[in-house]
Amino acid sequence: MAANNSLAGDDFLLLTVQFVVLQSLVMIFLFINLLLIITFFKKEYFYTTARYILFAVTLLSDSFLLFMSDILLIFTHFQMTIQVWICVIIFLVVLVYVTVTPVTLAAMTLERYVAICMPLRHGELSSTRNTMNCIFLIHGISSVPGILIFSSFFVSASLSFYKQYQFCSVELFMLYIWQHNLRSAIYQLQFLIMSIIIVFSYIKIMKVAKAASGEDKKSSKKGLRTVALHGFQLLLCLIQLWCPFIEVALLQINFSLYEIARYLNFLLFYLAPRCLSPLIYGLRDEVFFQALKYIASFGLYKRNLIDKLN
């Protein structure tokens, strides 16, 4: 009996430590994102330039998705259930933003392709108006999986099911095996298309980089690295889609295993991909990095580069 109590106490301590660490990482990430978002809105150059506008879309999308995912994780940690109809409202929005970042990554890759391979048309195609239209298109494309998933759920679920108290997760809306298969097919098709876009852009930019010289070559190589990082982000987002399948299988076996798996999946495939966007543009982009240092130091750090943007 004493041994069992000791094991239970160790499990509780481990879960508590994991929970505290994860919450700390989420707070740090959201704070960094807040700094980046403030930096974006402080300089007119950023909110009138296509690649920075798309970057801001990923920041806002990732921050919202991470916040909502963390809330759901807290519910799971404390074994809190909510009525299904409330969960439906939450996931109607969450499922849109699960896809917004990957689709935006594809759009950012195309923007780099146009900038490097079609420089004479870049100003026209990447105007602020066209970028805003692109953002509406991104949200439209990102809504498709959620619409199809919930359409299949609404025709399958009884009215009494909406009043039940359940753990809130996307698996709640998968009442039949064919619905799992439908969701998997939709996301895999979507990510296949985005992967083709990224590979196509990478090959085209690589050809330009080989033929270029001087500053053009340096710019092309930087574009290649950016596209490669976008591809890595997309891969992590694709792996993320398989996490619910693993989690639901473990939930049938043991709730503690389910919690551990959800913790690791959240850390590796929700948090990690969303830390790469700040790295790509917040640190690698010289112009944005100088503006970020200026904002973070409350104006104590100032460079001529920032003055030129004002």
Residue frames as qw, qx, qy, qz and C-alpha x, y, z in Angstrom:
[[0.000, 0.886, 0.464, 0.000, 0.00, 0.00, 0.00],
 [0.310, -0.803, 0.109, 0.497, 2.82, 2.38, 0.95],
 [0.430, -0.140, 0.602, 0.658, 4.65, 1.51, -2.30],
 [0.237, 0.616, 0.661, 0.358, 1.53, 2.26, -4.35],
 [0.127, -0.940, -0.251, 0.192, 1.07, 5.59, -2.58],
 [0.413, -0.587, 0.330, 0.613, 4.73, 6.43, -3.27],
 [0.380, 0.168, 0.678, 0.606, 4.34, 5.64, -7.00],
 [0.089, 0.813, 0.551, 0.167, 1.16, 7.70, -7.19],
 [0.271, -0.881, -0.041, 0.386, 2.94, 10.57, -5.46],
 [0.436, -0.321, 0.500, 0.675, 5.86, 10.35, -7.92],
 [0.291, 0.468, 0.683, 0.479, 3.48, 10.39, -10.91],
 [0.060, -0.919, -0.388, 0.046, 1.66, 13.41, -9.50],
 [0.370, -0.732, 0.177, 0.544, 4.97, 15.25, -8.91],
 [0.429, -0.032, 0.618, 0.658, 6.17, 14.46, -12.45],
 [0.181, 0.671, 0.628, 0.350, 2.93, 15.69, -14.01],
 [0.201, -0.923, -0.219, 0.245, 3.03, 18.83, -11.88],
 [0.416, -0.527, 0.356, 0.650, 6.62, 19.61, -12.93],
 [0.353, 0.245, 0.682, 0.592, 5.76, 19.00, -16.59],
 [0.044, 0.831, 0.541, 0.119, 2.73, 21.25, -16.30],
 [0.280, -0.867, -0.022, 0.412, 4.70, 24.09, -14.67],
 [0.433, -0.292, 0.514, 0.681, 7.52, 23.84, -17.25],
 [0.283, 0.453, 0.696, 0.480, 5.07, 23.86, -20.13],
 [0.047, -0.914, -0.400, 0.045, 3.16, 26.85, -18.79],
 [0.364, -0.714, 0.181, 0.570, 6.44, 28.74, -18.35],
 [0.390, -0.036, 0.629, 0.671, 7.45, 28.01, -21.97],
 [0.163, 0.690, 0.643, 0.289, 4.03, 29.11, -23.24],
 [0.175, -0.923, -0.205, 0.273, 4.25, 32.39, -21.32],
 [0.400, -0.504, 0.387, 0.661, 7.76, 33.05, -22.66],
 [0.338, 0.244, 0.705, 0.573, 6.66, 32.31, -26.21],
 [0.052, 0.825, 0.546, 0.134, 3.58, 34.55, -25.97],
 [0.283, -0.840, -0.009, 0.463, 5.67, 37.37, -24.47],
 [0.385, -0.263, 0.539, 0.701, 8.19, 37.15, -27.35],
 [0.230, 0.494, 0.715, 0.438, 5.34, 37.12, -29.86],
 [0.083, -0.904, -0.383, 0.172, 3.80, 40.17, -28.19],
 [0.323, -0.654, 0.248, 0.638, 7.11, 42.04, -28.60],
 [0.325, 0.027, 0.694, 0.642, 7.24, 41.04, -32.26],
 [0.115, 0.707, 0.666, 0.209, 3.65, 42.12, -32.88],
 [0.176, -0.892, -0.155, 0.387, 4.26, 45.51, -31.20],
 [0.357, -0.421, 0.463, 0.693, 7.40, 45.93, -33.35],
 [0.299, 0.351, 0.743, 0.486, 5.40, 45.16, -36.49],
 [0.023, 0.842, 0.527, 0.113, 2.75, 47.81, -35.76],
 [0.344, -0.763, -0.035, 0.546, 5.26, 50.46, -34.69],
 [0.212, -0.417, 0.493, 0.733, 6.88, 50.84, -38.12],
 [0.622, 0.555, 0.077, -0.547, 4.94, 51.77, -41.27],
 [0.278, 0.530, -0.735, -0.319, 7.53, 49.97, -43.40],
 [0.154, -0.073, 0.978, -0.124, 6.53, 46.63, -41.87],
 [0.418, 0.435, 0.714, -0.354, 2.75, 46.91, -42.21],
 [0.535, 0.705, -0.057, -0.463, 3.06, 48.06, -45.82],
 [0.195, 0.525, -0.795, -0.232, 5.49, 45.29, -46.91],
 [0.826, 0.002, -0.375, -0.420, 4.02, 41.96, -48.02],
 [0.665, 0.103, -0.706, 0.222, 6.45, 39.56, -46.32],
 [0.057, 0.129, -0.616, 0.775, 6.17, 41.33, -42.98],
 [0.617, -0.096, 0.032, -0.780, 2.38, 41.42, -43.19],
 [0.844, 0.017, -0.494, -0.210, 2.31, 37.66, -43.82],
 [0.423, 0.172, -0.711, 0.534, 4.79, 37.22, -40.96],
 [0.279, -0.162, 0.403, -0.856, 2.38, 39.12, -38.67],
 [0.789, -0.061, -0.260, -0.554, -0.43, 36.78, -39.79],
 [0.741, 0.047, -0.653, 0.150, 1.61, 33.76, -38.64],
 [0.151, 0.192, -0.600, 0.762, 2.43, 35.50, -35.34],
 [0.509, -0.128, 0.191, -0.829, -1.21, 36.29, -34.57],
 [0.840, 0.015, -0.403, -0.363, -2.40, 32.85, -35.74],
 [0.622, 0.132, -0.699, 0.327, 0.26, 30.98, -33.76],
 [0.034, -0.199, 0.541, -0.816, -0.33, 33.04, -30.62],
 [0.669, -0.106, 0.034, -0.735, -4.09, 32.47, -30.74],
 [0.852, 0.060, -0.486, -0.184, -3.73, 28.76, -31.48],
 [0.458, 0.189, -0.707, 0.504, -1.13, 28.27, -28.75],
 [0.269, -0.202, 0.418, -0.844, -3.30, 30.12, -26.22],
 [0.794, -0.053, -0.081, -0.600, -6.39, 28.04, -27.05],
 [0.788, 0.146, -0.597, 0.044, -4.41, 24.78, -27.13],
 [0.220, 0.243, -0.677, 0.659, -2.94, 25.63, -23.74],
 [0.532, -0.176, 0.252, -0.789, -6.42, 26.26, -22.30],
 [0.893, 0.031, -0.285, -0.347, -7.54, 22.84, -23.55],
 [0.610, 0.246, -0.671, 0.343, -4.38, 21.29, -22.10],
 [0.131, -0.268, 0.554, -0.777, -5.17, 22.87, -18.73],
 [0.771, -0.097, 0.005, -0.630, -8.66, 21.36, -18.91],
 [0.859, 0.135, -0.493, -0.033, -7.11, 17.94, -19.56],
 [0.334, 0.333, -0.672, 0.571, -4.56, 18.32, -16.76],
 [0.283, -0.116, 0.554, -0.774, -7.29, 19.07, -14.20],
 [0.022, 0.234, 0.964, 0.122, -9.63, 16.52, -15.84],
 [0.288, 0.411, 0.300, -0.811, -12.26, 19.17, -16.52],
 [0.266, 0.367, 0.812, 0.367, -15.14, 18.42, -18.87],
 [0.221, 0.318, 0.052, -0.921, -17.36, 20.89, -20.72],
 [0.662, 0.467, 0.480, -0.337, -20.59, 20.60, -22.68],
 [0.623, 0.170, 0.586, 0.490, -20.12, 19.45, -26.27],
 [0.305, 0.861, 0.355, 0.200, -21.80, 22.52, -27.77],
 [0.227, -0.931, 0.197, 0.206, -19.18, 24.78, -26.13],
 [0.603, -0.316, 0.597, 0.424, -16.43, 22.54, -27.48],
 [0.554, 0.562, 0.532, 0.307, -17.97, 22.85, -30.97],
 [0.103, 0.991, 0.078, 0.017, -17.75, 26.65, -30.81],
 [0.442, -0.732, 0.423, 0.301, -14.11, 26.48, -29.66],
 [0.593, -0.112, 0.679, 0.419, -13.08, 24.10, -32.43],
 [0.489, 0.779, 0.383, 0.087, -14.99, 25.92, -35.15],
 [0.070, 0.974, -0.214, -0.027, -12.37, 28.66, -34.70],
 [0.539, -0.581, 0.582, 0.184, -9.38, 26.50, -33.69],
 [0.766, 0.198, 0.564, 0.235, -9.60, 24.27, -36.78],
 [0.438, 0.889, 0.078, 0.108, -9.32, 27.34, -39.01],
 [0.057, -0.914, 0.396, -0.061, -6.12, 28.52, -37.33],
 [0.805, -0.251, 0.511, 0.169, -4.59, 25.04, -37.28],
 [0.713, 0.398, 0.435, 0.379, -4.26, 25.48, -41.05],
 [0.160, 0.985, 0.049, -0.030, -3.71, 29.26, -41.32],
 [0.353, -0.764, 0.464, 0.277, -0.01, 29.10, -40.44],
 [0.624, -0.045, 0.682, 0.378, 0.91, 26.30, -42.92],
 [0.473, 0.722, 0.455, 0.220, -1.04, 28.00, -45.73],
 [0.032, -0.990, 0.086, 0.106, 0.61, 31.33, -44.87],
 [0.549, -0.502, 0.551, 0.378, 4.03, 29.62, -44.99],
 [0.601, 0.341, 0.613, 0.382, 3.23, 28.55, -48.55],
 [0.228, 0.935, 0.247, 0.113, 2.20, 32.14, -49.39],
 [0.306, -0.874, 0.292, 0.239, 5.43, 33.51, -47.84],
 [0.641, -0.165, 0.618, 0.425, 7.43, 31.04, -49.90],
 [0.487, 0.639, 0.499, 0.325, 5.71, 32.21, -53.08],
 [0.027, -0.997, -0.025, 0.069, 6.44, 35.82, -52.08],
 [0.465, -0.633, 0.494, 0.373, 10.17, 34.98, -51.82],
 [0.628, 0.220, 0.640, 0.386, 9.96, 33.18, -55.18],
 [0.320, 0.870, 0.328, 0.184, 8.46, 36.27, -56.83],
 [0.230, -0.941, 0.162, 0.190, 10.98, 38.60, -55.13],
 [0.483, -0.504, 0.605, 0.382, 14.00, 36.59, -56.33],
 [0.484, 0.150, 0.763, 0.401, 12.83, 35.04, -59.61],
 [0.197, 0.698, 0.529, 0.440, 10.48, 37.80, -60.83],
 [0.343, -0.375, -0.294, 0.810, 11.92, 41.01, -59.29],
 [0.019, -0.097, -0.300, -0.949, 10.37, 43.34, -61.89],
 [0.466, -0.430, -0.544, -0.549, 6.85, 42.16, -60.99],
 [0.431, -0.230, -0.730, 0.479, 7.42, 41.88, -57.24],
 [0.034, 0.093, 0.264, -0.960, 6.23, 45.41, -56.44],
 [0.503, -0.070, -0.346, -0.789, 2.98, 44.93, -58.37],
 [0.672, -0.178, -0.697, -0.176, 2.17, 41.42, -57.14],
 [0.522, -0.267, -0.634, 0.504, 3.15, 42.13, -53.52],
 [0.112, -0.468, -0.012, -0.877, 1.24, 45.37, -53.08],
 [0.191, -0.054, 0.678, -0.708, -0.57, 45.95, -49.78],
 [0.688, 0.142, 0.023, -0.711, -3.96, 45.49, -51.47],
 [0.741, 0.230, -0.596, -0.206, -2.96, 42.17, -53.04],
 [0.237, 0.204, -0.836, 0.451, -1.48, 41.03, -49.73],
 [0.429, 0.004, 0.490, -0.759, -4.77, 41.75, -47.92],
 [0.795, 0.208, -0.232, -0.521, -6.66, 39.81, -50.60],
 [0.551, 0.286, -0.778, 0.098, -4.16, 36.99, -50.08],
 [0.097, -0.152, 0.753, -0.632, -4.92, 36.98, -46.33],
 [0.687, 0.113, 0.200, -0.689, -8.65, 36.60, -47.03],
 [0.769, 0.306, -0.496, -0.261, -7.85, 33.76, -49.44],
 [0.259, 0.302, -0.844, 0.360, -5.64, 32.09, -46.79],
 [0.365, -0.027, 0.635, -0.680, -8.50, 32.14, -44.28],
 [0.770, 0.236, -0.094, -0.585, -10.92, 30.85, -46.91],
 [0.652, 0.317, -0.688, -0.037, -8.66, 27.89, -47.76],
 [0.101, 0.233, -0.813, 0.525, -8.03, 27.26, -44.05],
 [0.567, -0.021, 0.354, -0.743, -11.78, 27.07, -43.37],
 [0.689, 0.194, -0.538, -0.445, -12.32, 24.15, -45.77],
 [0.395, 0.076, -0.894, 0.198, -11.12, 21.31, -43.46],
 [0.139, 0.086, 0.646, -0.746, -13.22, 22.60, -40.54],
 [0.592, 0.182, -0.069, -0.782, -16.33, 22.97, -42.71],
 [0.670, 0.155, -0.669, -0.282, -16.02, 19.41, -44.01],
 [0.270, 0.054, -0.864, 0.420, -15.22, 17.92, -40.57],
 [0.244, 0.150, 0.543, -0.789, -18.13, 19.65, -38.84],
 [0.620, 0.156, -0.305, -0.706, -20.55, 18.95, -41.72],
 [0.594, 0.048, -0.799, -0.079, -19.92, 15.23, -41.21],
 [0.137, -0.054, -0.767, 0.625, -20.30, 15.67, -37.44],
 [0.378, 0.098, 0.206, -0.897, -23.54, 17.68, -37.59],
 [0.708, 0.086, -0.413, -0.566, -25.29, 15.04, -39.72],
 [0.602, 0.060, -0.789, 0.108, -24.11, 12.21, -37.42],
 [0.139, 0.008, -0.690, 0.710, -24.58, 13.54, -33.87],
 [0.252, -0.657, -0.698, -0.137, -27.90, 13.51, -32.03],
 [0.122, -0.783, -0.026, -0.609, -29.20, 16.65, -30.33],
 [0.761, -0.645, -0.052, -0.058, -28.77, 15.10, -26.88],
 [0.835, 0.050, -0.092, 0.541, -25.03, 14.63, -27.56],
 [0.245, 0.646, -0.053, 0.721, -24.48, 18.41, -27.54],
 [0.492, -0.737, 0.062, -0.459, -25.61, 18.61, -23.90],
 [0.931, -0.231, -0.190, 0.209, -23.22, 15.92, -22.65],
 [0.254, -0.893, 0.368, 0.050, -20.08, 16.77, -20.66],
 [0.942, 0.214, 0.024, 0.256, -16.92, 15.51, -22.36],
 [0.515, -0.494, 0.262, 0.650, -13.18, 16.14, -22.54],
 [0.446, 0.844, 0.055, -0.292, -12.80, 18.76, -25.26],
 [0.353, -0.408, 0.657, 0.527, -10.63, 17.53, -28.13],
 [0.425, 0.374, -0.449, -0.692, -10.99, 17.20, -31.89],
 [0.140, 0.034, -0.984, -0.101, -11.50, 13.44, -31.48],
 [0.304, 0.310, 0.649, -0.625, -14.86, 14.22, -29.89],
 [0.531, 0.521, -0.033, -0.668, -16.22, 15.02, -33.37],
 [0.344, 0.337, -0.817, -0.317, -15.01, 11.76, -34.90],
 [0.736, -0.105, 0.397, -0.537, -17.98, 9.47, -34.23],
 [0.948, 0.240, 0.201, -0.061, -17.19, 6.97, -36.99],
 [0.701, -0.240, 0.421, 0.524, -14.02, 5.56, -38.57],
 [0.501, 0.574, 0.424, 0.489, -14.84, 7.14, -41.94],
 [0.075, -0.989, -0.086, -0.089, -14.78, 10.58, -40.30],
 [0.588, -0.624, 0.356, 0.372, -11.19, 9.95, -39.10],
 [0.641, 0.138, 0.544, 0.524, -10.28, 8.89, -42.63],
 [0.266, 0.854, 0.347, 0.283, -11.98, 11.96, -44.13],
 [0.277, -0.948, 0.102, 0.120, -10.08, 14.33, -41.83],
 [0.647, -0.396, 0.477, 0.444, -6.79, 12.60, -42.53],
 [0.576, 0.415, 0.528, 0.465, -7.36, 12.72, -46.32],
 [0.112, 0.960, 0.217, 0.137, -8.30, 16.43, -46.27],
 [0.364, -0.873, 0.256, 0.201, -5.22, 17.51, -44.31],
 [0.675, -0.214, 0.543, 0.450, -2.82, 15.28, -46.22],
 [0.502, 0.626, 0.449, 0.393, -4.07, 16.61, -49.56],
 [0.039, -0.995, -0.064, -0.060, -3.76, 20.17, -48.32],
 [0.484, -0.735, 0.393, 0.268, -0.25, 19.64, -47.03],
 [0.721, 0.135, 0.525, 0.432, 0.78, 17.81, -50.21],
 [0.358, 0.835, 0.280, 0.311, -0.21, 20.87, -52.26],
 [0.226, -0.962, 0.153, 0.002, 1.71, 23.19, -49.91],
 [0.705, -0.408, 0.466, 0.345, 4.76, 20.91, -49.99],
 [0.650, 0.451, 0.435, 0.430, 4.73, 21.01, -53.81],
 [0.117, 0.969, 0.092, 0.196, 4.64, 24.83, -53.68],
 [0.453, -0.821, 0.322, 0.131, 7.62, 24.95, -51.32],
 [0.743, -0.120, 0.525, 0.397, 9.68, 22.41, -53.30],
 [0.520, 0.691, 0.359, 0.351, 8.88, 24.21, -56.58],
 [0.049, -0.992, 0.056, -0.105, 9.92, 27.58, -55.11],
 [0.626, -0.622, 0.403, 0.243, 13.11, 26.12, -53.63],
 [0.740, 0.158, 0.488, 0.436, 14.19, 24.62, -56.97],
 [0.358, 0.836, 0.248, 0.334, 13.47, 27.85, -58.87],
 [0.252, -0.951, 0.177, -0.022, 15.34, 30.01, -56.32],
 [0.746, -0.381, 0.439, 0.326, 18.25, 27.55, -56.33],
 [0.666, 0.456, 0.384, 0.449, 18.58, 27.92, -60.13],
 [0.111, 0.951, 0.052, 0.282, 18.63, 31.72, -59.78],
 [0.554, -0.781, 0.268, 0.103, 21.19, 31.49, -56.94],
 [0.801, -0.074, 0.414, 0.427, 23.56, 29.42, -59.12],
 [0.507, 0.601, 0.325, 0.526, 23.34, 31.91, -61.98],
 [0.141, -0.976, -0.090, -0.138, 23.56, 35.05, -59.79],
 [0.658, 0.176, -0.284, 0.675, 26.65, 36.89, -58.59],
 [0.096, 0.333, -0.249, 0.904, 27.58, 39.44, -55.91],
 [0.321, -0.039, 0.467, -0.823, 24.69, 40.82, -53.84],
 [0.742, 0.072, -0.268, -0.611, 22.09, 38.96, -55.94],
 [0.645, 0.113, -0.753, 0.064, 23.77, 35.65, -55.09],
 [0.093, 0.084, -0.704, 0.699, 23.85, 36.50, -51.39],
 [0.517, 0.025, 0.179, -0.837, 20.15, 37.46, -51.46],
 [0.759, 0.108, -0.491, -0.413, 19.23, 34.28, -53.34],
 [0.486, 0.101, -0.816, 0.296, 21.09, 32.07, -50.87],
 [0.161, -0.023, 0.570, -0.806, 19.33, 33.79, -47.96],
 [0.671, 0.078, -0.111, -0.729, 16.02, 33.16, -49.75],
 [0.673, 0.125, -0.721, -0.111, 16.95, 29.48, -50.10],
 [0.219, 0.049, -0.796, 0.562, 17.60, 29.18, -46.36],
 [0.399, 0.034, 0.306, -0.864, 14.29, 30.89, -45.58],
 [0.749, 0.106, -0.360, -0.546, 12.35, 28.54, -47.88],
 [0.548, 0.117, -0.813, 0.156, 14.15, 25.52, -46.35],
 [0.030, -0.011, 0.679, -0.734, 13.11, 26.67, -42.85],
 [0.603, 0.082, 0.026, -0.793, 9.52, 27.10, -44.06],
 [0.715, 0.130, -0.633, -0.268, 9.67, 23.53, -45.35],
 [0.328, 0.063, -0.831, 0.445, 10.88, 22.29, -41.96],
 [0.318, 0.030, 0.415, -0.852, 8.06, 24.18, -40.24],
 [0.707, 0.116, -0.278, -0.640, 5.56, 22.59, -42.62],
 [0.582, 0.113, -0.804, 0.035, 6.95, 19.13, -41.83],
 [0.067, -0.007, -0.746, 0.662, 6.48, 19.70, -38.09],
 [0.503, 0.107, 0.154, -0.844, 2.93, 20.94, -38.71],
 [0.702, 0.129, -0.565, -0.414, 2.22, 17.79, -40.76],
 [0.399, 0.041, -0.858, 0.319, 3.48, 15.56, -37.94],
 [0.216, -0.017, 0.475, -0.853, 1.23, 17.53, -35.59],
 [0.661, 0.029, -0.240, -0.710, -1.83, 16.26, -37.50],
 [0.687, 0.023, -0.724, -0.055, -0.99, 12.68, -36.51],
 [0.035, 0.245, -0.683, 0.687, -0.78, 13.50, -32.80],
 [0.631, -0.121, 0.217, -0.735, -4.54, 13.17, -32.09],
 [0.856, 0.107, -0.442, -0.247, -4.54, 9.62, -33.53],
 [0.496, 0.207, -0.720, 0.440, -1.77, 8.62, -31.09],
 [0.176, -0.221, 0.490, -0.825, -3.43, 10.40, -28.18],
 [0.751, -0.094, -0.028, -0.653, -6.86, 8.81, -28.66],
 [0.807, 0.104, -0.581, -0.007, -5.29, 5.33, -28.80],
 [0.339, 0.180, -0.678, 0.627, -3.43, 5.95, -25.53],
 [0.418, -0.242, 0.238, -0.843, -6.56, 7.39, -23.90],
 [0.861, -0.096, -0.300, -0.399, -8.23, 3.98, -24.33],
 [0.743, 0.097, -0.588, 0.305, -5.29, 2.30, -22.55],
 [0.546, -0.446, -0.426, 0.567, -4.29, 4.61, -19.72],
 [0.023, 0.969, 0.226, 0.095, -5.09, 8.23, -18.84],
 [0.478, -0.748, 0.247, 0.389, -1.58, 8.88, -17.44],
 [0.576, 0.007, 0.564, 0.591, 0.02, 7.73, -20.72],
 [0.268, 0.772, 0.483, 0.315, -2.43, 9.97, -22.57],
 [0.211, -0.966, -0.044, 0.142, -1.36, 12.98, -20.49],
 [0.553, -0.497, 0.426, 0.516, 2.35, 12.28, -21.05],
 [0.506, 0.305, 0.606, 0.533, 1.84, 11.85, -24.82],
 [0.129, 0.899, 0.375, 0.186, -0.20, 15.03, -25.02],
 [0.378, -0.854, 0.126, 0.334, 2.51, 16.90, -23.09],
 [0.542, -0.272, 0.544, 0.580, 5.28, 15.72, -25.45],
 [0.395, 0.541, 0.605, 0.430, 3.20, 16.33, -28.58],
 [0.038, -0.970, -0.238, 0.029, 2.34, 19.82, -27.41],
 [0.436, -0.741, 0.281, 0.427, 6.00, 20.58, -26.69],
 [0.493, -0.186, 0.641, 0.558, 7.48, 19.11, -29.89],
 [0.248, 0.334, 0.723, 0.551, 4.79, 19.68, -32.52],
 [0.030, -0.890, -0.444, -0.099, 2.74, 22.65, -31.29],
 [0.340, -0.883, 0.044, 0.322, 5.30, 24.81, -29.49],
 [0.583, -0.307, 0.456, 0.599, 8.48, 24.07, -31.51],
 [0.422, 0.468, 0.544, 0.555, 7.10, 24.89, -35.01],
 [0.037, -0.924, -0.320, -0.205, 5.70, 28.15, -33.69],
 [0.493, -0.744, 0.140, 0.430, 9.06, 29.16, -32.25],
 [0.628, 0.072, 0.453, 0.628, 10.61, 29.03, -35.73],
 [0.240, 0.825, 0.370, 0.354, 8.69, 32.01, -37.15],
 [0.286, -0.951, 0.069, 0.093, 10.20, 34.43, -34.59],
 [0.670, -0.387, 0.428, 0.467, 13.60, 32.87, -35.33],
 [0.577, 0.395, 0.504, 0.507, 13.26, 33.25, -39.11],
 [0.173, 0.777, 0.260, 0.547, 12.05, 36.86, -39.18],
 [0.445, -0.891, -0.075, -0.049, 12.59, 38.14, -35.65],
 [0.621, -0.618, 0.335, 0.347, 16.30, 37.26, -35.51],
 [0.661, 0.093, 0.511, 0.542, 17.50, 36.46, -39.06],
 [0.291, 0.789, 0.355, 0.409, 15.92, 39.50, -40.70],
 [0.466, 0.010, -0.214, 0.859, 18.34, 42.40, -40.06],
 [0.143, -0.412, -0.148, -0.888, 15.78, 45.20, -40.47],
 [0.668, -0.539, -0.356, -0.370, 13.20, 43.60, -38.19],
 [0.761, -0.255, -0.417, 0.427, 15.85, 42.58, -35.66],
 [0.282, 0.160, -0.180, 0.929, 17.12, 46.16, -35.30],
 [0.393, -0.453, -0.184, -0.779, 13.54, 47.41, -34.82],
 [0.787, -0.411, -0.454, -0.069, 12.91, 44.65, -32.27],
 [0.611, -0.107, -0.386, 0.683, 16.01, 45.63, -30.26],
 [0.002, 0.314, -0.023, 0.949, 14.85, 49.25, -30.31],
 [0.612, -0.468, -0.280, -0.572, 11.39, 48.32, -28.96],
 [0.826, -0.298, -0.455, 0.148, 12.72, 45.78, -26.43],
 [0.528, -0.057, -0.322, 0.784, 15.21, 48.30, -25.00],
 [0.075, -0.838, -0.465, 0.277, 12.46, 50.95, -24.65],
 [0.337, 0.927, 0.065, 0.149, 14.22, 53.20, -27.15],
 [0.482, -0.766, 0.336, 0.262, 17.66, 53.07, -25.51],
 [0.555, -0.120, 0.647, 0.509, 19.08, 51.18, -28.48],
 [0.470, 0.794, 0.163, -0.349, 18.94, 53.17, -31.69],
 [0.574, -0.099, 0.567, 0.582, 20.50, 52.58, -35.09],
 [0.142, 0.382, -0.305, -0.861, 20.53, 54.60, -38.28],
 [0.096, -0.131, -0.902, -0.400, 18.68, 51.73, -39.93],
 [0.036, -0.583, -0.763, 0.276, 15.65, 52.37, -37.71],
 [0.030, 0.584, 0.085, -0.807, 15.73, 56.09, -38.45],
 [0.082, 0.168, -0.648, -0.739, 15.46, 55.36, -42.16],
 [0.093, -0.366, -0.910, -0.168, 12.21, 53.44, -41.58],
 [0.020, -0.597, -0.534, 0.599, 10.50, 56.36, -39.85]]
